Amino acid sequence: MLKEISPKLPMRNKEITKEFYVNKLGFEVWGNADFEGYLMLKKDSIQMHFFSHPDLNPYETYGQVYIRTGDIDAFYQLLLDNNVKIQGKIENKPWGQREFSLIDPDHNLLTFGQELV
């Protein structure tokens, strides 16, 4: 019955968030309208939404998203090529996933994973 999910994460500055996700992670702006205080991005088959929270203390946020990938090694290399700071190297985890994580400009944790086969 459920089909998709689009996480909504806090952002302090729309332009900084957009620059990071578009220029560093390869997302594109989604939608045909630019809403004040709201940002919608898309990459492949996922969407991520961001809402304005200018008073956010980035060291007290707990936003986290786990994103499954189809070719984690290629995506990891793309991020390295774009000089994205990775929180630890890519690893095979004991729970059957190959994963790595990064923190966006507002300290939201993004973990990327692919099932080990």
N, C-alpha and C positions, 0 to 999 in steps of 0.2 A: 504494500500500500504506500509506503513512504518512497520518495523518488530521489530527492536531492536535498542538500543542506548548503546554506550560504552563511558562514559565520559572520558575526558583526563584532568588530573590535574597536576599541577606543583609539583616537588619534588626536594629537595636540595641534598639528599643523597639516592641513590638507595637501599643500604643495610638497612638503618634505615626504609625506607618506606616498604620494603619487610618484614622485621622483624615484624613491627607493624601489617600490614594487614594479614600476614600468621599466626603468633603466637598469636596475640591478637583477631583478628576478624574472623579467620578461613578461609581465602581465600587460594588459591593455585596458584602457578605460572602457567601461561597459555602460550601455544605456544611451539614450538620445537626448538627455537633459543633464545639465550641471546643477545639482542641488547644493545650496549653501549648507555647509556643515555636514555633508554626507558624500561619500565616495564609493562607487561600485567598480570593481575590477574583475577581470576574467582572464584566465589562462587555461587553454585546452578546455576541459569539461567542468572546471570549477569556477565558482565566483567567491569573492570575498568582499564584504561590505565594511565600511568604516564610518563611525559617527564622531562628530566633533566633541572633544572633551579637553578644552584648552587648559583647564586647571589640573589635569591629570598629573600626579606624581609618578613618573615612569618607574621609580624604584618600589612602588607600592601597587603595581598592576599585576593581575594574575591571568591576563588573556593568554590562552593557549589554543593552538589548532594542530591537529595531526592530519597531514595530507599524504594520501597514498599516491605513489608514482608508478609509471610503467617502465621507466628506464632511469633508475636512481643515479647510476654512475655517470651518465651523460649530463643529467641535471646538476649533479654535484660539481662536475668539471666546468659547466657553464657558469656557475656561481663563483668558482675560483677564478675563472677567466675575467669575471666582472668585479673582482676584488671585494667580494662579499665576505665579511668576517663570519666564519663558521664556529659554532660552539663545540669544539672537539671534532675529530676526524670521522669519516664515514666508517661504520662498524656493523658487523653481523652480530645481532643481539640473541641472547639465549631463548627469547620468546618467538624466534622464527622470522624476524624482520631484519632487513638491512636498513640502517637509519643514520641520520644526522640532524642536527638542529641549528637554528640561528635565531637571533633576536632582532626584531625590527626597530625602527627609530623610537618607538614608544614602549619598548621592552615587552612586546607581545612575543611569546615563544612560538616559533613555527618548527614543528618536527616533520620531517619528510621520511617516508618509509616505503619499502617494497618487500613483499613476502619472499622469503627464501624458498627456492624450489629444489 
